[in-house]
Amino acid sequence: MKKAVALFAVVVIVLLLAPAAFAQDGGAASGKGLAAIAAGIGMGIAAFGAALGQGRVASAACEGIARNPGASGAIRAAMILGLVFVETLALFTLAIIMLKV
């Protein structure tokens, strides 16, 4: 676990310092480069949250169908609707990031 945290910290530091290293004029990092890094991190967080949500929705649906197989149609419909809402949030995040960067 400590190796993963250390690796994540190194990646974040490298990503934050990369725009300054590749700057043409040798000045500070540009706002556009930092915005792109922030957008990538934001999309990663949104994708992580969506994946957790989809996993929980699918798990709960499977558990509900296992407990009451007669209600599988209604449970499946509610699961698909829930998955659509979760995925829509991730797609909206992607759209907003693309518009802002």
C-alpha atoms as a printed R data frame, in Angstrom:
    type eleno elety resid chain resno       x       y       z
1   ATOM     1    CA   MET     A     1   0.000   0.000   0.000
2   ATOM     2    CA   LYS     A     2   2.833   2.382   0.835
3   ATOM     3    CA   LYS     A     3   4.444   1.694  -2.544
4   ATOM     4    CA   ALA     A     4   1.226   2.616  -4.333
5   ATOM     5    CA   VAL     A     5   0.936   5.889  -2.412
6   ATOM     6    CA   ALA     A     6   4.573   6.731  -3.102
7   ATOM     7    CA   LEU     A     7   4.166   5.924  -6.790
8   ATOM     8    CA   PHE     A     8   1.038   8.080  -6.973
9   ATOM     9    CA   ALA     A     9   2.877  10.974  -5.296
10  ATOM    10    CA   VAL     A    10   5.761  10.690  -7.757
11  ATOM    11    CA   VAL     A    11   3.375  10.652 -10.732
12  ATOM    12    CA   VAL     A    12   1.527  13.723  -9.465
13  ATOM    13    CA   ILE     A    13   4.774  15.627  -8.888
14  ATOM    14    CA   VAL     A    14   6.061  14.745 -12.363
15  ATOM    15    CA   LEU     A    15   2.765  15.778 -13.946
16  ATOM    16    CA   LEU     A    16   2.786  19.089 -12.106
17  ATOM    17    CA   LEU     A    17   6.378  19.889 -13.064
18  ATOM    18    CA   ALA     A    18   6.210  18.742 -16.706
19  ATOM    19    CA   PRO     A    19   4.695  21.959 -18.135
20  ATOM    20    CA   ALA     A    20   7.437  24.037 -16.522
21  ATOM    21    CA   ALA     A    21  10.130  21.742 -17.900
22  ATOM    22    CA   PHE     A    22   8.818  22.007 -21.456
23  ATOM    23    CA   ALA     A    23   8.057  25.733 -21.404
24  ATOM    24    CA   GLN     A    24   9.548  27.654 -24.332
25  ATOM    25    CA   ASP     A    25  10.462  30.815 -22.499
26  ATOM    26    CA   GLY     A    26  11.769  29.158 -19.350
27  ATOM    27    CA   GLY     A    27   9.122  30.847 -17.189
28  ATOM    28    CA   ALA     A    28   6.544  29.358 -14.913
29  ATOM    29    CA   ALA     A    29   4.073  26.729 -16.054
30  ATOM    30    CA   SER     A    30   1.333  27.996 -18.315
31  ATOM    31    CA   GLY     A    31  -2.268  27.988 -17.175
32  ATOM    32    CA   LYS     A    32  -3.293  25.896 -20.184
33  ATOM    33    CA   GLY     A    33  -0.905  23.068 -19.275
34  ATOM    34    CA   LEU     A    34  -2.029  23.020 -15.657
35  ATOM    35    CA   ALA     A    35  -5.654  23.059 -16.783
36  ATOM    36    CA   ALA     A    36  -5.017  20.001 -18.925
37  ATOM    37    CA   ILE     A    37  -3.425  18.194 -15.992
38  ATOM    38    CA   ALA     A    38  -6.309  19.156 -13.726
39  ATOM    39    CA   ALA     A    39  -8.770  17.984 -16.375
40  ATOM    40    CA   GLY     A    40  -7.049  14.617 -16.605
41  ATOM    41    CA   ILE     A    41  -7.053  14.169 -12.855
42  ATOM    42    CA   GLY     A    42 -10.702  15.274 -12.678
43  ATOM    43    CA   MET     A    43 -11.731  12.790 -15.345
44  ATOM    44    CA   GLY     A    44  -9.823  10.063 -13.526
45  ATOM    45    CA   ILE     A    45 -11.696  10.812 -10.321
46  ATOM    46    CA   ALA     A    46 -15.016  10.875 -12.185
47  ATOM    47    CA   ALA     A    47 -14.253   7.542 -13.867
48  ATOM    48    CA   PHE     A    48 -13.233   6.025 -10.526
49  ATOM    49    CA   GLY     A    49 -16.465   7.189  -8.896
50  ATOM    50    CA   ALA     A    50 -18.560   5.937 -11.796
51  ATOM    51    CA   ALA     A    51 -16.871   2.544 -11.685
52  ATOM    52    CA   LEU     A    52 -17.537   2.234  -7.959
53  ATOM    53    CA   GLY     A    53 -21.164   3.221  -8.466
54  ATOM    54    CA   GLN     A    54 -21.672   0.782 -11.313
55  ATOM    55    CA   GLY     A    55 -20.127  -2.001  -9.283
56  ATOM    56    CA   ARG     A    56 -22.448  -1.347  -6.380
57  ATOM    57    CA   VAL     A    57 -25.505  -1.163  -8.645
58  ATOM    58    CA   ALA     A    58 -24.656  -4.473 -10.319
59  ATOM    59    CA   SER     A    59 -23.859  -6.124  -6.982
60  ATOM    60    CA   ALA     A    60 -27.134  -5.022  -5.430
61  ATOM    61    CA   ALA     A    61 -29.088  -6.135  -8.496
62  ATOM    62    CA   CYS     A    62 -27.483  -9.585  -8.466
63  ATOM    63    CA   GLU     A    63 -28.194  -9.921  -4.760
64  ATOM    64    CA   GLY     A    64 -31.808  -8.856  -5.251
65  ATOM    65    CA   ILE     A    65 -32.348 -11.304  -8.114
66  ATOM    66    CA   ALA     A    66 -30.785 -14.083  -6.036
67  ATOM    67    CA   ARG     A    67 -33.162 -13.373  -3.163
68  ATOM    68    CA   ASN     A    68 -36.274 -13.034  -5.328
69  ATOM    69    CA   PRO     A    69 -35.939 -14.553  -8.795
70  ATOM    70    CA   GLY     A    70 -39.569 -13.715  -9.589
71  ATOM    71    CA   ALA     A    71 -38.790  -9.989  -9.534
72  ATOM    72    CA   SER     A    72 -35.806 -10.247 -11.855
73  ATOM    73    CA   GLY     A    73 -37.486  -8.249 -14.638
74  ATOM    74    CA   ALA     A    74 -38.230  -5.256 -12.434
75  ATOM    75    CA   ILE     A    75 -34.818  -5.429 -10.774
76  ATOM    76    CA   ARG     A    76 -33.061  -5.625 -14.147
77  ATOM    77    CA   ALA     A    77 -34.978  -2.584 -15.440
78  ATOM    78    CA   ALA     A    78 -34.117  -0.569 -12.331
79  ATOM    79    CA   MET     A    79 -30.473  -1.669 -12.599
80  ATOM    80    CA   ILE     A    80 -30.196  -0.545 -16.221
81  ATOM    81    CA   LEU     A    81 -31.764   2.809 -15.353
82  ATOM    82    CA   GLY     A    82 -29.323   3.253 -12.472
83  ATOM    83    CA   LEU     A    83 -26.360   2.347 -14.686
84  ATOM    84    CA   VAL     A    84 -27.508   4.885 -17.263
85  ATOM    85    CA   PHE     A    85 -27.597   7.639 -14.647
86  ATOM    86    CA   VAL     A    86 -24.140   6.759 -13.324
87  ATOM    87    CA   GLU     A    87 -22.600   6.627 -16.812
88  ATOM    88    CA   THR     A    88 -24.302   9.884 -17.779
89  ATOM    89    CA   LEU     A    89 -22.555  11.658 -14.917
90  ATOM    90    CA   ALA     A    90 -19.183  10.430 -16.171
91  ATOM    91    CA   LEU     A    91 -20.006  11.533 -19.728
92  ATOM    92    CA   PHE     A    92 -21.131  14.967 -18.513
93  ATOM    93    CA   THR     A    93 -17.831  15.288 -16.688
94  ATOM    94    CA   LEU     A    94 -15.968  14.443 -19.891
95  ATOM    95    CA   ALA     A    95 -18.025  16.985 -21.865
96  ATOM    96    CA   ILE     A    96 -17.405  19.763 -19.331
97  ATOM    97    CA   ILE     A    97 -13.689  18.986 -19.260
98  ATOM    98    CA   MET     A    98 -13.496  19.119 -23.060
99  ATOM    99    CA   LEU     A    99 -15.313  22.454 -23.119
100 ATOM   100    CA   LYS     A   100 -13.114  24.016 -20.447
101 ATOM   101    CA   VAL     A   101  -9.724  22.877 -21.737
